[in-house]
């Protein structure tokens, strides 16, 4: 790690509620260049809407039915007038981007640890 001051304890990490979600709806956010509105099914935790800047990396069709890791306990925010109730997790090298997908069949809403 480059900066030990940025280290977090296991207790701090456990405060994040990271869960598996299934993308069930994807649409472009009007009047934006990079934003999708995504509806995600978290099983017992219900469905949530999130806004993500994946236009240019993934088509709407590629996102549909993906099982992805999401942070659920972020404070809701608005982007281009759309409510975002979580954060989809992805890895990036500055040019390419890859979603953190779930490789095995676990239920929607399963906790990531």
C-alpha positions as CSV (number, residue, x, y, z in Angstrom):
1,X,0.0,0.0,0.0
2,X,1.4,3.4,-1.0
3,X,0.0,5.3,2.0
4,X,-0.4,3.5,5.4
5,X,-2.5,6.4,6.6
6,X,-5.3,5.2,4.3
7,X,-5.4,1.7,5.8
8,X,-8.7,0.7,7.3
9,X,-9.4,-1.7,10.1
10,X,-11.5,-4.9,9.5
11,X,-14.2,-3.3,11.6
12,X,-14.3,-0.3,9.3
13,X,-14.4,-2.6,6.2
14,X,-17.3,-4.5,7.8
15,X,-19.4,-1.3,7.8
16,X,-19.7,-1.5,4.0
17,X,-22.7,-3.5,2.9
18,X,-21.5,-5.1,-0.3
19,X,-24.1,-7.5,-1.9
20,X,-24.7,-9.4,-5.0
21,X,-27.3,-7.8,-7.3
22,X,-28.9,-8.8,-10.6
23,X,-29.3,-6.0,-13.2
24,X,-32.9,-6.2,-14.3
25,X,-33.4,-2.9,-16.2
26,X,-31.0,-0.5,-17.9
27,X,-31.8,2.8,-19.6
28,X,-29.9,5.9,-20.7
29,X,-30.3,9.0,-18.5
30,X,-31.6,11.7,-20.8
31,X,-29.4,14.7,-21.7
32,X,-26.2,12.9,-20.5
33,X,-23.4,11.4,-22.4
34,X,-22.2,8.7,-20.0
35,X,-24.9,7.7,-17.6
36,X,-27.2,4.7,-17.3
37,X,-30.0,4.3,-14.8
38,X,-29.9,0.7,-13.6
39,X,-32.5,-1.2,-11.6
40,X,-31.0,-4.0,-9.6
41,X,-32.7,-6.9,-7.8
42,X,-31.2,-7.7,-4.4
43,X,-33.6,-10.5,-3.5
44,X,-34.7,-10.0,0.1
45,X,-33.4,-6.5,0.2
46,X,-35.7,-5.6,-2.7
47,X,-34.9,-3.6,-5.9
48,X,-32.9,-0.4,-6.0
49,X,-32.0,2.2,-8.6
50,X,-28.5,3.3,-9.2
51,X,-26.9,5.7,-11.7
52,X,-23.6,4.7,-13.2
53,X,-21.2,6.1,-15.8
54,X,-20.8,2.9,-17.9
55,X,-21.9,4.3,-21.3
56,X,-18.9,3.8,-23.6
57,X,-17.7,0.7,-21.6
58,X,-20.8,-1.5,-21.8
59,X,-24.0,-1.5,-23.9
60,X,-27.3,-1.7,-22.1
61,X,-27.7,-5.2,-23.5
62,X,-24.3,-6.3,-22.0
63,X,-25.4,-5.0,-18.6
64,X,-28.7,-6.8,-18.5
65,X,-28.8,-9.9,-16.3
66,X,-25.3,-9.4,-15.0
67,X,-24.7,-10.4,-11.4
68,X,-22.5,-7.7,-9.9
69,X,-21.2,-6.6,-6.6
70,X,-22.8,-3.4,-5.2
71,X,-22.2,-1.2,-2.1
72,X,-25.7,-0.7,-0.7
73,X,-25.2,1.5,2.3
74,X,-24.0,4.6,0.6
75,X,-25.9,7.8,1.2
76,X,-28.3,8.2,-1.7
77,X,-27.3,10.9,-4.3
78,X,-28.8,12.5,-7.4
79,X,-27.1,12.5,-10.8
80,X,-28.8,14.4,-13.6
81,X,-32.0,14.4,-11.6
82,X,-32.0,10.6,-11.1
83,X,-31.7,9.0,-7.6
84,X,-28.8,6.7,-7.0
85,X,-29.1,4.2,-4.1
86,X,-25.8,2.4,-4.3
87,X,-22.6,1.9,-6.2
88,X,-21.8,-0.8,-8.7
89,X,-18.2,-2.0,-8.2
90,X,-15.7,-2.1,-11.1
91,X,-12.0,-2.2,-11.7
92,X,-10.3,0.3,-14.0
93,X,-6.7,1.0,-15.3
94,X,-7.7,4.5,-16.5
95,X,-8.6,3.3,-20.0
96,X,-10.4,-0.1,-19.6
97,X,-13.1,-0.9,-17.1
98,X,-14.4,-4.3,-15.9
99,X,-17.3,-5.0,-13.7
100,X,-16.8,-7.1,-10.5
101,X,-19.1,-9.9,-11.6
102,X,-20.1,-13.0,-9.6
103,X,-18.9,-16.2,-11.1
104,X,-21.0,-18.8,-9.3
105,X,-24.7,-19.0,-8.7
106,X,-25.4,-17.3,-5.4
107,X,-28.7,-15.7,-4.5
108,X,-29.5,-12.1,-5.2
109,X,-28.7,-10.1,-2.0
110,X,-25.9,-12.5,-0.8
111,X,-23.3,-10.6,1.2
112,X,-19.8,-10.1,-0.2
113,X,-17.1,-10.5,2.4
